[in-house]
Amino acid sequence: MNRYLPVARQHFFAAFASTSVVVKSISATVILLYLLSWVVDTVYVLGVTPGYLFPPNFWIWTLVTHSVVEQHLWDMAVSLGTVIAAGRLLEPLWGALELLIFFAVVNVSVGVLSGFSYLLTYVASFNLDYLFAVHIHGMLGFLGGVLVALKQTMGDLTVLRVPQVRLKVAPMLVLLTLAVLRLTTLLETTAPLASYGYGLLSGWVYLRFYQKHSRGRGDMSDHFAFASFFPEILQPVVGLVAGLVHGLLVKIRVCRKMVKRYDVGAPSSITISLPGTDPQDAERRRQLALKALNERLKRVEDQSAWPNMEDEEEDEEIVVRADTSLPSEREASSTPGGAGASQSPVVQESSIISFEDAPAKS
């Protein structure tokens, strides 16, 4: 174990050094507040407490600060790993500003939705612990949003080979793991589960309907539908419920109806849409794919091509002409003086090898 620690530390610092100012600033804030938590109860002051989030207290700043507050070393390691992974995998596709917007949208949504959920739970149970004993903090909400974004951009990537686990199932797999830990009381409160679940939901809603990019807004592809997060056996039911909810939100003007557009004036009938890439990169990939396809088809046509009949007739004519010229050469070699008059290779050969008549028998 001690042999791998220097290598892991080297890779960590190399990854951290290659990130932008946004990632470095968030990471430095997490480390600073973790060190400050040894002296001050930062979770109480900067974390989201549902009873203090709403009037008359109205601690609105906690919606921004709760994500960078950690009390334990392993929690800080998870937070730093999440931010650095987002900087390495998402920032090259989106840019630093878009990553900062995504970070703010997910974390503010997690704070608001979690606070309302615990408020409704208090209304149903009249238990004050749901208002003042619960503290929402940490990067689990942002981790859910990052996993959703990675599913969108590189969902077919294999995370584990034995057993084979792809990145597209990672968001629900982590959610299931947190639910099991809560049921086995290894998690003291439901705050981590609520934070991660709302981060997953808010990240998907933002990327699905609101994220602006060069191709428009949102991502309405089938591989990023809400039902795709669930097992295949449940996808038809989940898709039906999600469609009804979306239709209701469109009617009350919370969401707008998305319309798919097709470019019929494209120079080619083949259109490849790659999520998370620029149109120039997509066009370059499309041209390379078409070039490779054309080369493969041409290779197959060359292997299966039939011989040309005209070429065969020309070859037969040349052979016939060559055969008919042989007797004339023999006649030229049999005439007297023909060996000296002709310069052909046959005459030269006959001048070297002479033939004489055998003497007559007496």
NUMAR-759507 format. One line per field, with one value per residue (C-alpha): x negated, y negated, z; residue number from 1. Coordinates in Angstrom, 1 decimal, always signed. Last residue first. Layout:
BEGIN
x (X ...);
y (Y ...);
z (Z ...);
n (NUM ...);
END
This chain:
BEGIN
x (-29.2 -27.0 -26.4 -28.1 -25.7 -24.6 -25.9 -24.2 -25.7 -25.1 -26.4 -24.9 -21.5 -21.4 -22.0 -19.2 -16.8 -17.7 -16.7 -19.4 -18.4 -20.6 -23.5 -21.5 -19.3 -22.1 -20.7 -17.1 -16.3 -16.5 -14.0 -11.6 -11.8 -11.1 -8.1 -6.8 -7.0 -5.0 -1.7 -2.2 -2.9 +0.1 +2.3 +0.9 +1.4 +5.0 +5.8 +4.5 +6.6 +9.7 +9.0 +8.7 +12.0 +13.7 +12.6 +12.0 +14.7 +14.2 +14.6 +11.3 +11.4 +15.1 +14.2 +11.3 +13.5 +16.0 +13.4 +11.9 +15.4 +16.2 +12.9 +13.5 +17.1 +15.9 +13.2 +15.7 +18.1 +15.4 +14.4 +18.0 +18.5 +15.3 +16.6 +20.0 +18.5 +18.7 +20.6 +23.0 +22.0 +24.6 +23.8 +25.7 +25.6 +27.5 +24.6 +24.4 +27.0 +30.0 +32.5 +31.2 +33.5 +35.2 +36.6 +39.1 +39.0 +42.1 +41.4 +41.1 +42.8 +45.5 +48.5 +49.1 +45.5 +45.2 +48.1 +46.6 +43.3 +45.1 +47.0 +43.9 +42.0 +44.8 +44.7 +40.9 +40.8 +43.2 +41.4 +37.9 +38.6 +37.4 +34.5 +33.1 +33.3 +31.3 +32.5 +36.0 +35.0 +34.0 +30.3 +30.0 +33.1 +31.6 +33.3 +30.2 +30.6 +30.3 +29.1 +26.4 +23.6 +24.4 +26.9 +27.9 +31.6 +33.7 +31.8 +28.6 +30.4 +33.0 +30.3 +28.2 +31.2 +32.2 +28.8 +28.1 +31.5 +30.6 +27.2 +28.4 +31.3 +29.1 +26.5 +29.2 +31.0 +29.3 +26.9 +25.6 +24.5 +28.0 +28.5 +31.3 +29.1 +26.2 +28.6 +30.0 +26.5 +25.6 +28.8 +27.9 +24.4 +25.7 +28.3 +25.6 +23.1 +25.3 +24.1 +20.5 +20.4 +20.0 +18.6 +18.1 +15.2 +14.4 +15.2 +15.7 +16.4 +17.1 +20.4 +21.9 +19.2 +20.9 +24.4 +23.4 +20.5 +23.0 +25.2 +22.1 +21.2 +24.7 +24.7 +21.2 +22.5 +25.1 +22.5 +20.2 +20.7 +23.4 +27.0 +27.5 +30.5 +31.1 +33.0 +35.9 +36.3 +35.5 +38.6 +40.9 +44.4 +44.8 +46.4 +45.5 +42.0 +41.7 +42.8 +40.1 +37.6 +38.4 +38.4 +34.9 +33.7 +35.1 +33.6 +30.1 +29.8 +31.0 +28.3 +25.7 +26.7 +27.1 +23.8 +21.7 +23.3 +22.6 +19.0 +18.6 +20.1 +17.5 +14.5 +15.3 +17.8 +16.0 +12.5 +14.2 +16.1 +13.5 +10.5 +12.3 +15.2 +12.7 +10.9 +14.2 +15.3 +11.9 +11.7 +15.1 +14.5 +11.2 +12.9 +15.4 +12.6 +11.0 +14.1 +16.0 +16.7 +18.1 +17.7 +21.3 +23.0 +21.6 +24.0 +27.4 +26.0 +26.1 +29.9 +30.0 +33.6 +34.2 +37.9 +38.3 +36.8 +33.3 +33.0 +35.3 +34.0 +30.3 +28.1 +24.4 +22.4 +22.9 +23.8 +21.5 +18.6 +18.6 +15.4 +11.9 +11.3 +13.8 +11.3 +9.0 +12.0 +12.9 +9.5 +9.4 +12.8 +11.9 +8.7 +10.6 +13.1 +10.4 +8.3 +11.3 +12.3 +8.6 +8.4 +7.1 +3.6 +2.0 +4.7 +4.2 +0.5 +1.0 +3.3 +1.1 -2.0 +0.0 +1.2 -2.3 -3.6 -0.8 -1.3 -4.3 -2.8 +0.0);
y (+46.2 +44.4 +40.7 +38.3 +36.6 +33.2 +30.3 +28.2 +25.1 +23.7 +20.1 +18.9 +20.5 +18.4 +15.2 +16.1 +16.8 +13.5 +11.6 +9.8 +11.2 +11.0 +13.1 +16.1 +15.8 +16.3 +19.6 +20.0 +22.2 +19.4 +17.2 +20.2 +20.8 +17.1 +17.2 +20.3 +18.5 +15.4 +17.2 +18.1 +14.6 +13.2 +15.8 +14.9 +11.1 +11.7 +13.8 +11.0 +8.4 +10.7 +11.1 +7.3 +6.8 +9.3 +7.3 +9.5 +9.4 +7.2 +8.9 +7.8 +4.3 +3.8 +4.8 +2.4 -0.4 +0.3 +0.1 -3.1 -4.7 -3.7 -5.1 -8.4 -8.6 -8.1 -10.7 -13.2 -12.5 -13.0 -16.3 -17.4 -16.5 -18.4 -21.5 -21.2 -21.3 -18.2 -17.3 -15.0 -13.7 -14.1 -12.3 -13.3 -11.1 -12.5 -14.7 -18.4 -19.3 -21.1 -18.8 -20.0 -18.3 -20.0 -18.3 -20.3 -20.8 -21.9 -24.5 -23.8 -25.6 -26.8 -25.1 -23.1 -22.2 -21.0 -18.7 -17.3 -16.7 -14.9 -12.7 -11.9 -11.0 -8.6 -6.9 -6.8 -5.2 -2.5 -1.7 -2.0 +0.5 +3.7 +1.8 +0.8 -2.9 -5.9 -5.6 -6.5 -10.1 -10.5 -10.9 -8.1 -9.4 -12.7 -15.9 -17.7 -21.3 -24.5 -25.4 -23.6 -26.0 -25.4 -26.6 -24.3 -24.6 -21.5 -18.2 -19.5 -21.6 -18.9 -16.2 -18.2 -19.0 -15.4 -14.0 -16.8 -16.2 -12.5 -13.3 -15.8 -13.7 -10.6 -12.6 -14.3 -11.0 -10.9 -8.7 -6.8 -3.3 -2.8 +0.3 -1.4 -4.5 -2.5 -0.7 -4.0 -5.4 -2.3 -2.6 -6.3 -5.3 -2.7 -5.1 -7.6 -4.9 -3.1 -5.2 -4.8 -1.2 +1.7 +5.1 +7.2 +7.5 +4.8 +1.8 -1.8 -0.9 -4.1 -3.9 -6.9 -9.3 -12.7 -12.3 -9.8 -12.1 -14.9 -12.7 -11.7 -15.3 -16.2 -13.4 -14.5 -18.0 -16.8 -14.7 -17.8 -18.6 -20.1 -19.6 -19.9 -18.2 -18.7 -22.0 -21.5 -17.7 -17.5 -19.7 -16.7 -17.9 -14.7 -15.9 -19.6 -18.5 -16.3 -19.3 -21.4 -18.6 -18.5 -22.3 -22.5 -19.6 -21.3 -24.7 -23.4 -20.9 -23.6 -26.0 -23.2 -22.1 -25.7 -26.9 -24.0 -24.1 -27.8 -27.3 -24.5 -26.8 -29.5 -27.1 -25.7 -23.2 -20.3 -20.8 -21.6 -18.3 -15.6 -17.2 -19.9 -17.7 -15.0 -17.7 -18.8 -15.3 -14.3 -17.3 -16.6 -12.9 -13.8 -16.3 -13.7 -11.3 -14.0 -14.7 -18.0 -19.3 -22.7 -23.5 -22.6 -24.5 -27.9 -29.0 -27.9 -28.8 -32.5 -32.5 -32.2 -33.4 -33.6 -34.7 -33.2 -30.1 -28.7 -28.6 -25.7 -23.8 -24.0 -24.4 -24.5 -27.7 -28.5 -25.1 -23.2 -25.6 -24.8 -26.7 -25.6 -22.3 -23.4 -26.1 -23.4 -22.0 -25.5 -26.1 -22.7 -23.3 -26.9 -25.7 -23.1 -25.7 -28.2 -25.5 -24.3 -27.8 -28.8 -26.0 -22.5 -21.1 -21.5 -19.5 -16.6 -16.6 -16.9 -13.9 -11.8 -12.4 -11.6 -8.3 -7.4 -8.3 -6.2 -3.1 -1.7 -2.4 +0.0);
z (-99.3 -96.7 -97.3 -95.0 -92.5 -93.5 -91.5 -88.7 -87.2 -83.7 -83.3 -86.5 -85.6 -82.3 -84.2 -86.7 -83.9 -82.1 -85.2 -87.3 -90.7 -93.7 -92.6 -91.5 -94.5 -96.8 -97.9 -96.8 -93.8 -91.1 -93.0 -93.3 -89.5 -88.8 -91.1 -89.3 -85.8 -86.7 -86.6 -82.9 -81.8 -83.7 -82.0 -78.5 -79.2 -80.3 -77.2 -74.9 -76.8 -76.4 -72.6 -72.2 -73.9 -71.6 -68.4 -65.4 -62.6 -59.5 -56.0 -54.5 -55.9 -54.8 -51.2 -51.1 -52.5 -49.8 -47.0 -48.4 -48.6 -45.0 -43.7 -45.5 -44.2 -40.6 -41.0 -42.4 -39.6 -36.9 -38.5 -38.6 -34.9 -34.0 -35.9 -34.4 -30.8 -28.6 -25.4 -27.1 -30.6 -33.3 -36.5 -39.6 -42.8 -45.7 -46.6 -47.6 -45.0 -46.4 -44.6 -41.2 -38.8 -35.8 -32.7 -30.8 -27.0 -25.2 -22.6 -18.9 -16.0 -18.4 -16.5 -19.6 -20.1 -16.5 -17.0 -20.2 -18.4 -15.6 -18.1 -20.1 -16.9 -15.9 -19.3 -19.4 -15.9 -16.9 -20.1 -18.5 -15.6 -17.4 -18.9 -15.6 -14.6 -15.6 -19.2 -18.1 -17.6 -21.2 -22.0 -24.5 -26.3 -27.2 -26.0 -24.8 -23.7 -25.6 -29.1 -31.0 -29.8 -26.2 -23.6 -20.7 -19.9 -20.7 -20.3 -18.8 -16.2 -15.4 -15.2 -12.8 -10.6 -10.3 -9.5 -7.0 -5.5 -5.0 -3.6 -1.0 +0.0 +0.6 +2.4 +4.6 +5.5 +8.8 +10.8 +7.8 +8.7 +9.9 +7.7 +5.8 +5.4 +3.9 +1.6 +0.3 -0.2 -2.3 -4.3 -5.1 -6.1 -8.5 -9.8 -10.9 -12.0 -14.5 -17.5 -16.5 -17.3 -14.9 -15.9 -12.8 -13.2 -15.8 -13.8 -15.1 -18.7 -20.8 -22.6 -20.8 -22.0 -22.5 -21.0 -18.4 -17.4 -16.9 -14.7 -12.7 -12.2 -11.0 -8.4 -7.2 -6.9 -4.4 -2.6 -2.3 +1.4 +3.6 +4.7 +8.5 +10.1 +13.9 +13.4 +11.1 +10.9 +14.6 +15.2 +14.7 +13.8 +11.6 +8.3 +8.7 +9.7 +6.6 +4.5 +6.0 +5.4 +1.8 +1.4 +2.8 +0.6 -2.5 -1.7 -0.7 -3.6 -6.1 -4.9 -5.3 -8.7 -10.2 -8.7 -9.9 -13.4 -13.6 -12.6 -15.2 -17.8 -16.9 -17.0 -20.4 -21.5 -23.1 -21.6 -18.2 -18.1 -17.8 -16.0 -14.0 -13.1 -11.9 -9.9 -8.2 -7.4 -6.1 -3.8 -2.4 -1.8 -0.1 +2.1 +3.1 +4.0 +6.2 +8.1 +8.8 +5.4 +4.1 +0.4 -0.6 +2.2 +1.1 -1.6 -0.2 +3.2 +2.2 +2.5 +6.2 +6.4 +10.1 +10.1 +7.6 +5.8 +5.8 +9.6 +10.3 +7.2 +8.3 +5.3 +6.2 +6.7 +10.3 +11.8 +9.5 +10.2 +13.9 +14.6 +15.6 +13.9 +11.2 +10.1 +8.6 +6.7 +5.6 +4.1 +2.3 +0.7 -0.2 -1.9 -3.9 -5.1 -6.1 -7.9 -9.9 -10.9 -11.7 -14.2 -13.9 -15.0 -11.6 -9.9 -12.3 -11.7 -7.9 -7.9 -10.2 -7.9 -4.8 -6.4 -7.3 -3.8 -2.2 -4.4 -2.5 +0.9 +0.0);
n (362 361 360 359 358 357 356 355 354 353 352 351 350 349 348 347 346 345 344 343 342 341 340 339 338 337 336 335 334 333 332 331 330 329 328 327 326 325 324 323 322 321 320 319 318 317 316 315 314 313 312 311 310 309 308 307 306 305 304 303 302 301 300 299 298 297 296 295 294 293 292 291 290 289 288 287 286 285 284 283 282 281 280 279 278 277 276 275 274 273 272 271 270 269 268 267 266 265 264 263 262 261 260 259 258 257 256 255 254 253 252 251 250 249 248 247 246 245 244 243 242 241 240 239 238 237 236 235 234 233 232 231 230 229 228 227 226 225 224 223 222 221 220 219 218 217 216 215 214 213 212 211 210 209 208 207 206 205 204 203 202 201 200 199 198 197 196 195 194 193 192 191 190 189 188 187 186 185 184 183 182 181 180 179 178 177 176 175 174 173 172 171 170 169 168 167 166 165 164 163 162 161 160 159 158 157 156 155 154 153 152 151 150 149 148 147 146 145 144 143 142 141 140 139 138 137 136 135 134 133 132 131 130 129 128 127 126 125 124 123 122 121 120 119 118 117 116 115 114 113 112 111 110 109 108 107 106 105 104 103 102 101 100 99 98 97 96 95 94 93 92 91 90 89 88 87 86 85 84 83 82 81 80 79 78 77 76 75 74 73 72 71 70 69 68 67 66 65 64 63 62 61 60 59 58 57 56 55 54 53 52 51 50 49 48 47 46 45 44 43 42 41 40 39 38 37 36 35 34 33 32 31 30 29 28 27 26 25 24 23 22 21 20 19 18 17 16 15 14 13 12 11 10 9 8 7 6 5 4 3 2 1);
END
